[in-house]
């Protein structure tokens, strides 16, 4: 076997490893930090200079005085970004049926007077299991409970929902959505 071929192969391997494993990631990260500083830093949401969450990852709000987001599919800790992934349960799977019933029961227990149909995004997980958004219908479903527990007029809570409803990109791509963390922060700021 000819050993003269190993030296160029080794040099090429080291150069390509350095290029794709060091130079390229640092270049992309540098460009991202300049062009998209917030997104490159994780889209962190700050309060008093301290990070309290990300605009891209849901949080586990369980206090009835706050808006609740979509259920998380990550286990054992909800909204664990290191464990992103959907539940992959089919519509006839008893585990999915049980989870949906459990979420409906929790929503009904938090607001027994609310007999409106429960929006599907309040009882099912998203594909990533981390979705920070709910539909405007899901926010409105919870508005009376949140208004009552915060001692606010329902109209004021409705205004907060409207102010925090993100429209589809260019009016075409996606659906209207409400970031639950941003809405709850705005709600807390009313006091």
C-alpha atoms as an extended CHARMM CRD file, in Angstrom:
* protein
*
       191  EXT
         1         1  UNK       CA              0.0000000000        0.0000000000        0.0000000000  PROA      1               0.0000000000
         2         2  UNK       CA              1.2900000000        3.4360000000       -0.9330000000  PROA      2               0.0000000000
         3         3  UNK       CA              1.7830000000        5.5750000000        2.1990000000  PROA      3               0.0000000000
         4         4  UNK       CA              2.3550000000        8.7750000000        0.2290000000  PROA      4               0.0000000000
         5         5  UNK       CA             -1.4100000000        9.1700000000       -0.1780000000  PROA      5               0.0000000000
         6         6  UNK       CA             -2.0610000000        9.2820000000        3.5930000000  PROA      6               0.0000000000
         7         7  UNK       CA             -0.3290000000       12.6210000000        4.1880000000  PROA      7               0.0000000000
         8         8  UNK       CA             -2.5070000000       14.5970000000        1.7050000000  PROA      8               0.0000000000
         9         9  UNK       CA             -5.6250000000       12.8120000000        3.0040000000  PROA      9               0.0000000000
        10        10  UNK       CA             -4.7410000000       13.6920000000        6.5860000000  PROA      10              0.0000000000
        11        11  UNK       CA             -4.0360000000       17.3290000000        5.6760000000  PROA      11              0.0000000000
        12        12  UNK       CA             -7.3230000000       17.5520000000        3.7510000000  PROA      12              0.0000000000
        13        13  UNK       CA             -9.2030000000       15.9670000000        6.6600000000  PROA      13              0.0000000000
        14        14  UNK       CA             -7.7190000000       18.4540000000        9.1710000000  PROA      14              0.0000000000
        15        15  UNK       CA             -8.3730000000       21.4490000000        6.8950000000  PROA      15              0.0000000000
        16        16  UNK       CA            -11.9910000000       20.4620000000        6.1740000000  PROA      16              0.0000000000
        17        17  UNK       CA            -12.5950000000       19.7230000000        9.8640000000  PROA      17              0.0000000000
        18        18  UNK       CA            -11.2600000000       23.1560000000       10.8190000000  PROA      18              0.0000000000
        19        19  UNK       CA            -13.2420000000       24.8540000000        8.0760000000  PROA      19              0.0000000000
        20        20  UNK       CA            -16.5770000000       23.1540000000        8.7630000000  PROA      20              0.0000000000
        21        21  UNK       CA            -16.1710000000       22.6930000000       12.5050000000  PROA      21              0.0000000000
        22        22  UNK       CA            -14.6000000000       26.0000000000       13.5350000000  PROA      22              0.0000000000
        23        23  UNK       CA            -14.4220000000       28.6840000000       10.8470000000  PROA      23              0.0000000000
        24        24  UNK       CA            -17.9170000000       28.2500000000        9.3760000000  PROA      24              0.0000000000
        25        25  UNK       CA            -19.8090000000       28.1230000000       12.7370000000  PROA      25              0.0000000000
        26        26  UNK       CA            -17.9660000000       31.2070000000       14.0210000000  PROA      26              0.0000000000
        27        27  UNK       CA            -18.6330000000       33.0840000000       10.7620000000  PROA      27              0.0000000000
        28        28  UNK       CA            -22.3480000000       32.2430000000       10.7800000000  PROA      28              0.0000000000
        29        29  UNK       CA            -22.6540000000       33.1430000000       14.4680000000  PROA      29              0.0000000000
        30        30  UNK       CA            -20.8440000000       36.4460000000       13.8850000000  PROA      30              0.0000000000
        31        31  UNK       CA            -23.0850000000       37.4020000000       10.9720000000  PROA      31              0.0000000000
        32        32  UNK       CA            -26.1840000000       36.3930000000       12.9530000000  PROA      32              0.0000000000
        33        33  UNK       CA            -25.1400000000       38.5120000000       15.9450000000  PROA      33              0.0000000000
        34        34  UNK       CA            -24.6890000000       41.5310000000       13.7040000000  PROA      34              0.0000000000
        35        35  UNK       CA            -27.7430000000       41.0680000000       11.4630000000  PROA      35              0.0000000000
        36        36  UNK       CA            -30.1700000000       39.5780000000       14.0200000000  PROA      36              0.0000000000
        37        37  UNK       CA            -28.8650000000       40.3530000000       17.5190000000  PROA      37              0.0000000000
        38        38  UNK       CA            -32.0430000000       39.4850000000       19.4400000000  PROA      38              0.0000000000
        39        39  UNK       CA            -32.6870000000       36.2190000000       17.6280000000  PROA      39              0.0000000000
        40        40  UNK       CA            -29.0230000000       35.1600000000       17.8380000000  PROA      40              0.0000000000
        41        41  UNK       CA            -29.1870000000       35.6710000000       21.6030000000  PROA      41              0.0000000000
        42        42  UNK       CA            -32.2330000000       33.4050000000       21.9190000000  PROA      42              0.0000000000
        43        43  UNK       CA            -34.9950000000       36.0610000000       21.6440000000  PROA      43              0.0000000000
        44        44  UNK       CA            -34.7410000000       36.5390000000       25.3920000000  PROA      44              0.0000000000
        45        45  UNK       CA            -37.4380000000       38.4800000000       27.2030000000  PROA      45              0.0000000000
        46        46  UNK       CA            -35.9710000000       40.6850000000       29.9310000000  PROA      46              0.0000000000
        47        47  UNK       CA            -37.5610000000       42.2150000000       33.0150000000  PROA      47              0.0000000000
        48        48  UNK       CA            -35.4300000000       44.6200000000       35.0260000000  PROA      48              0.0000000000
        49        49  UNK       CA            -32.4400000000       43.4980000000       32.9660000000  PROA      49              0.0000000000
        50        50  UNK       CA            -32.8840000000       39.8400000000       33.9200000000  PROA      50              0.0000000000
        51        51  UNK       CA            -33.9460000000       37.1520000000       31.4520000000  PROA      51              0.0000000000
        52        52  UNK       CA            -37.3220000000       35.6790000000       32.3570000000  PROA      52              0.0000000000
        53        53  UNK       CA            -37.9750000000       33.6350000000       29.2500000000  PROA      53              0.0000000000
        54        54  UNK       CA            -37.7730000000       33.4920000000       25.4940000000  PROA      54              0.0000000000
        55        55  UNK       CA            -40.2750000000       34.7880000000       22.9930000000  PROA      55              0.0000000000
        56        56  UNK       CA            -39.7940000000       31.5010000000       21.1270000000  PROA      56              0.0000000000
        57        57  UNK       CA            -40.3500000000       28.9490000000       23.9100000000  PROA      57              0.0000000000
        58        58  UNK       CA            -43.5550000000       28.5180000000       25.8870000000  PROA      58              0.0000000000
        59        59  UNK       CA            -43.6800000000       28.6280000000       29.6600000000  PROA      59              0.0000000000
        60        60  UNK       CA            -45.7110000000       26.6880000000       32.1770000000  PROA      60              0.0000000000
        61        61  UNK       CA            -48.3360000000       29.1530000000       33.4120000000  PROA      61              0.0000000000
        62        62  UNK       CA            -50.6820000000       27.3860000000       35.8040000000  PROA      62              0.0000000000
        63        63  UNK       CA            -51.9260000000       30.3020000000       37.9240000000  PROA      63              0.0000000000
        64        64  UNK       CA            -55.5970000000       30.8480000000       36.9710000000  PROA      64              0.0000000000
        65        65  UNK       CA            -54.9680000000       34.6220000000       37.0890000000  PROA      65              0.0000000000
        66        66  UNK       CA            -52.7190000000       34.2930000000       34.0360000000  PROA      66              0.0000000000
        67        67  UNK       CA            -53.3190000000       33.1440000000       30.4980000000  PROA      67              0.0000000000
        68        68  UNK       CA            -52.3430000000       29.5360000000       29.9040000000  PROA      68              0.0000000000
        69        69  UNK       CA            -50.4850000000       28.4130000000       26.8200000000  PROA      69              0.0000000000
        70        70  UNK       CA            -50.5970000000       25.2190000000       24.8400000000  PROA      70              0.0000000000
        71        71  UNK       CA            -49.7720000000       22.0740000000       26.7660000000  PROA      71              0.0000000000
        72        72  UNK       CA            -46.1590000000       20.9940000000       26.4810000000  PROA      72              0.0000000000
        73        73  UNK       CA            -45.1720000000       17.6370000000       25.0310000000  PROA      73              0.0000000000
        74        74  UNK       CA            -41.7570000000       17.6170000000       26.7050000000  PROA      74              0.0000000000
        75        75  UNK       CA            -41.1810000000       15.3370000000       29.6600000000  PROA      75              0.0000000000
        76        76  UNK       CA            -40.3980000000       15.1250000000       32.4770000000  PROA      76              0.0000000000
        77        77  UNK       CA            -40.1870000000       18.9280000000       32.6210000000  PROA      77              0.0000000000
        78        78  UNK       CA            -42.7040000000       21.0230000000       30.6240000000  PROA      78              0.0000000000
        79        79  UNK       CA            -41.3280000000       23.3790000000       27.9500000000  PROA      79              0.0000000000
        80        80  UNK       CA            -37.8530000000       21.8420000000       28.1190000000  PROA      80              0.0000000000
        81        81  UNK       CA            -36.1600000000       23.1100000000       24.9490000000  PROA      81              0.0000000000
        82        82  UNK       CA            -33.5280000000       20.3780000000       25.1780000000  PROA      82              0.0000000000
        83        83  UNK       CA            -36.2970000000       17.7940000000       24.7330000000  PROA      83              0.0000000000
        84        84  UNK       CA            -38.2780000000       19.3790000000       21.9140000000  PROA      84              0.0000000000
        85        85  UNK       CA            -40.6580000000       17.1270000000       20.0570000000  PROA      85              0.0000000000
        86        86  UNK       CA            -44.3170000000       16.3590000000       19.6650000000  PROA      86              0.0000000000
        87        87  UNK       CA            -46.1700000000       13.6480000000       21.5160000000  PROA      87              0.0000000000
        88        88  UNK       CA            -46.6830000000       11.7020000000       18.2570000000  PROA      88              0.0000000000
        89        89  UNK       CA            -49.9860000000       10.3320000000       19.5280000000  PROA      89              0.0000000000
        90        90  UNK       CA            -52.6530000000        9.5460000000       16.9520000000  PROA      90              0.0000000000
        91        91  UNK       CA            -56.2270000000       10.8330000000       17.3360000000  PROA      91              0.0000000000
        92        92  UNK       CA            -57.4840000000        7.4510000000       18.5590000000  PROA      92              0.0000000000
        93        93  UNK       CA            -54.6600000000        6.8650000000       21.0270000000  PROA      93              0.0000000000
        94        94  UNK       CA            -56.1180000000        6.5130000000       24.5540000000  PROA      94              0.0000000000
        95        95  UNK       CA            -53.2000000000        8.4970000000       25.9940000000  PROA      95              0.0000000000
        96        96  UNK       CA            -54.0510000000       11.4880000000       23.7760000000  PROA      96              0.0000000000
        97        97  UNK       CA            -57.7490000000       11.2210000000       24.5700000000  PROA      97              0.0000000000
        98        98  UNK       CA            -56.9430000000       11.0850000000       28.2910000000  PROA      98              0.0000000000
        99        99  UNK       CA            -54.5620000000       14.0600000000       28.0700000000  PROA      99              0.0000000000
       100       100  UNK       CA            -57.1410000000       16.1650000000       26.2080000000  PROA      100             0.0000000000
       101       101  UNK       CA            -59.8330000000       15.2750000000       28.7690000000  PROA      101             0.0000000000
       102       102  UNK       CA            -57.4340000000       16.1940000000       31.5790000000  PROA      102             0.0000000000
       103       103  UNK       CA            -56.6850000000       19.5920000000       30.0110000000  PROA      103             0.0000000000
       104       104  UNK       CA            -60.3930000000       20.2840000000       29.5150000000  PROA      104             0.0000000000
       105       105  UNK       CA            -61.0850000000       19.3680000000       33.1530000000  PROA      105             0.0000000000
       106       106  UNK       CA            -58.3120000000       21.7160000000       34.3390000000  PROA      106             0.0000000000
       107       107  UNK       CA            -59.6980000000       24.5760000000       32.2530000000  PROA      107             0.0000000000
       108       108  UNK       CA            -63.2430000000       23.9310000000       33.4950000000  PROA      108             0.0000000000
       109       109  UNK       CA            -62.0300000000       23.7170000000       37.1240000000  PROA      109             0.0000000000
       110       110  UNK       CA            -60.2080000000       27.0560000000       36.7780000000  PROA      110             0.0000000000
       111       111  UNK       CA            -63.3440000000       28.7200000000       35.3680000000  PROA      111             0.0000000000
       112       112  UNK       CA            -66.4640000000       26.6460000000       36.1520000000  PROA      112             0.0000000000
       113       113  UNK       CA            -68.8300000000       29.2580000000       34.7180000000  PROA      113             0.0000000000
       114       114  UNK       CA            -67.2540000000       29.1210000000       31.2710000000  PROA      114             0.0000000000
       115       115  UNK       CA            -69.3310000000       26.7260000000       29.1800000000  PROA      115             0.0000000000
       116       116  UNK       CA            -67.9770000000       27.8460000000       25.7840000000  PROA      116             0.0000000000
       117       117  UNK       CA            -66.2980000000       25.2300000000       23.5930000000  PROA      117             0.0000000000
       118       118  UNK       CA            -62.6340000000       24.8840000000       24.4990000000  PROA      118             0.0000000000
       119       119  UNK       CA            -60.3100000000       25.9070000000       21.6410000000  PROA      119             0.0000000000
       120       120  UNK       CA            -58.2680000000       22.9460000000       20.4390000000  PROA      120             0.0000000000
       121       121  UNK       CA            -54.9140000000       24.6670000000       20.9740000000  PROA      121             0.0000000000
       122       122  UNK       CA            -55.5460000000       24.8170000000       24.7340000000  PROA      122             0.0000000000
       123       123  UNK       CA            -55.7820000000       21.0340000000       24.9830000000  PROA      123             0.0000000000
       124       124  UNK       CA            -53.3310000000       19.7290000000       22.3730000000  PROA      124             0.0000000000
       125       125  UNK       CA            -49.5800000000       20.1090000000       22.0390000000  PROA      125             0.0000000000
       126       126  UNK       CA            -47.7900000000       21.6940000000       19.1140000000  PROA      126             0.0000000000
       127       127  UNK       CA            -45.3930000000       19.7950000000       16.8670000000  PROA      127             0.0000000000
       128       128  UNK       CA            -42.3930000000       20.9780000000       18.8790000000  PROA      128             0.0000000000
       129       129  UNK       CA            -44.1110000000       20.7700000000       22.2610000000  PROA      129             0.0000000000
       130       130  UNK       CA            -42.7260000000       24.2600000000       23.0000000000  PROA      130             0.0000000000
       131       131  UNK       CA            -45.0920000000       26.6440000000       21.1970000000  PROA      131             0.0000000000
       132       132  UNK       CA            -45.2020000000       30.0340000000       22.9730000000  PROA      132             0.0000000000
       133       133  UNK       CA            -48.3500000000       31.1240000000       21.1210000000  PROA      133             0.0000000000
       134       134  UNK       CA            -52.0560000000       30.4790000000       21.3560000000  PROA      134             0.0000000000
       135       135  UNK       CA            -54.7960000000       31.5350000000       18.9860000000  PROA      135             0.0000000000
       136       136  UNK       CA            -56.7380000000       34.7320000000       19.6970000000  PROA      136             0.0000000000
       137       137  UNK       CA            -59.7710000000       32.4610000000       20.2880000000  PROA      137             0.0000000000
       138       138  UNK       CA            -57.8570000000       30.6100000000       23.0130000000  PROA      138             0.0000000000
       139       139  UNK       CA            -56.9120000000       33.9110000000       24.6440000000  PROA      139             0.0000000000
       140       140  UNK       CA            -60.5080000000       35.1630000000       24.4850000000  PROA      140             0.0000000000
       141       141  UNK       CA            -61.7310000000       31.8760000000       25.9640000000  PROA      141             0.0000000000
       142       142  UNK       CA            -59.6550000000       32.6630000000       29.0750000000  PROA      142             0.0000000000
       143       143  UNK       CA            -60.3030000000       36.4320000000       29.1500000000  PROA      143             0.0000000000
       144       144  UNK       CA            -63.2350000000       36.4330000000       31.6000000000  PROA      144             0.0000000000
       145       145  UNK       CA            -61.3620000000       34.2810000000       34.1440000000  PROA      145             0.0000000000
       146       146  UNK       CA            -58.2180000000       36.4010000000       33.9100000000  PROA      146             0.0000000000
       147       147  UNK       CA            -60.1690000000       39.6720000000       34.1060000000  PROA      147             0.0000000000
       148       148  UNK       CA            -62.1120000000       38.5020000000       37.1570000000  PROA      148             0.0000000000
       149       149  UNK       CA            -59.0260000000       37.2630000000       39.0260000000  PROA      149             0.0000000000
       150       150  UNK       CA            -57.0440000000       40.4140000000       38.2080000000  PROA      150             0.0000000000
       151       151  UNK       CA            -59.9670000000       42.7030000000       39.0480000000  PROA      151             0.0000000000
       152       152  UNK       CA            -59.8880000000       44.2330000000       35.5760000000  PROA      152             0.0000000000
       153       153  UNK       CA            -62.7520000000       45.0470000000       33.2270000000  PROA      153             0.0000000000
       154       154  UNK       CA            -63.2130000000       42.3960000000       30.5430000000  PROA      154             0.0000000000
       155       155  UNK       CA            -62.8890000000       45.1230000000       27.9010000000  PROA      155             0.0000000000
       156       156  UNK       CA            -59.3880000000       46.0180000000       29.1680000000  PROA      156             0.0000000000
       157       157  UNK       CA            -58.2640000000       42.3880000000       28.9750000000  PROA      157             0.0000000000
       158       158  UNK       CA            -59.7430000000       42.1970000000       25.4660000000  PROA      158             0.0000000000
       159       159  UNK       CA            -57.6980000000       45.2610000000       24.5060000000  PROA      159             0.0000000000
       160       160  UNK       CA            -54.5310000000       43.5770000000       25.8050000000  PROA      160             0.0000000000
       161       161  UNK       CA            -55.3210000000       40.5060000000       23.7060000000  PROA      161             0.0000000000
       162       162  UNK       CA            -55.8400000000       42.6840000000       20.6260000000  PROA      162             0.0000000000
       163       163  UNK       CA            -52.6010000000       44.5970000000       21.2790000000  PROA      163             0.0000000000
       164       164  UNK       CA            -50.6160000000       41.3660000000       21.5790000000  PROA      164             0.0000000000
       165       165  UNK       CA            -52.1320000000       39.5460000000       18.6230000000  PROA      165             0.0000000000
       166       166  UNK       CA            -49.4640000000       39.0340000000       15.9820000000  PROA      166             0.0000000000
       167       167  UNK       CA            -50.7900000000       39.1050000000       12.4390000000  PROA      167             0.0000000000
       168       168  UNK       CA            -49.7700000000       36.6870000000        9.6700000000  PROA      168             0.0000000000
       169       169  UNK       CA            -46.4930000000       37.5700000000        7.9420000000  PROA      169             0.0000000000
       170       170  UNK       CA            -47.2770000000       39.9350000000        5.0410000000  PROA      170             0.0000000000
       171       171  UNK       CA            -50.9220000000       39.2240000000        5.7740000000  PROA      171             0.0000000000
       172       172  UNK       CA            -50.5610000000       35.8270000000        4.1120000000  PROA      172             0.0000000000
       173       173  UNK       CA            -48.2220000000       33.4590000000        5.9420000000  PROA      173             0.0000000000
       174       174  UNK       CA            -49.4180000000       31.8290000000        9.1390000000  PROA      174             0.0000000000
       175       175  UNK       CA            -52.3330000000       32.4850000000       11.4280000000  PROA      175             0.0000000000
       176       176  UNK       CA            -53.0010000000       35.2610000000       13.9350000000  PROA      176             0.0000000000
       177       177  UNK       CA            -51.3990000000       34.3050000000       17.2530000000  PROA      177             0.0000000000
       178       178  UNK       CA            -50.8130000000       35.6340000000       20.7450000000  PROA      178             0.0000000000
       179       179  UNK       CA            -47.5160000000       35.2050000000       22.5870000000  PROA      179             0.0000000000
       180       180  UNK       CA            -48.6010000000       34.0540000000       26.0560000000  PROA      180             0.0000000000
       181       181  UNK       CA            -45.5120000000       35.3530000000       27.8810000000  PROA      181             0.0000000000
       182       182  UNK       CA            -45.8180000000       38.8230000000       26.3360000000  PROA      182             0.0000000000
       183       183  UNK       CA            -49.5500000000       38.9190000000       27.1210000000  PROA      183             0.0000000000
       184       184  UNK       CA            -49.0350000000       37.8670000000       30.7410000000  PROA      184             0.0000000000
       185       185  UNK       CA            -46.2640000000       40.4400000000       31.1980000000  PROA      185             0.0000000000
       186       186  UNK       CA            -48.5580000000       43.1550000000       29.8480000000  PROA      186             0.0000000000
       187       187  UNK       CA            -51.2940000000       41.9040000000       32.1470000000  PROA      187             0.0000000000
       188       188  UNK       CA            -48.9840000000       42.0710000000       35.1810000000  PROA      188             0.0000000000
       189       189  UNK       CA            -47.9230000000       45.5970000000       34.1870000000  PROA      189             0.0000000000
       190       190  UNK       CA            -51.5290000000       46.8290000000       34.5450000000  PROA      190             0.0000000000
       191       191  UNK       CA            -51.1970000000       46.7110000000       38.3470000000  PROA      191             0.0000000000
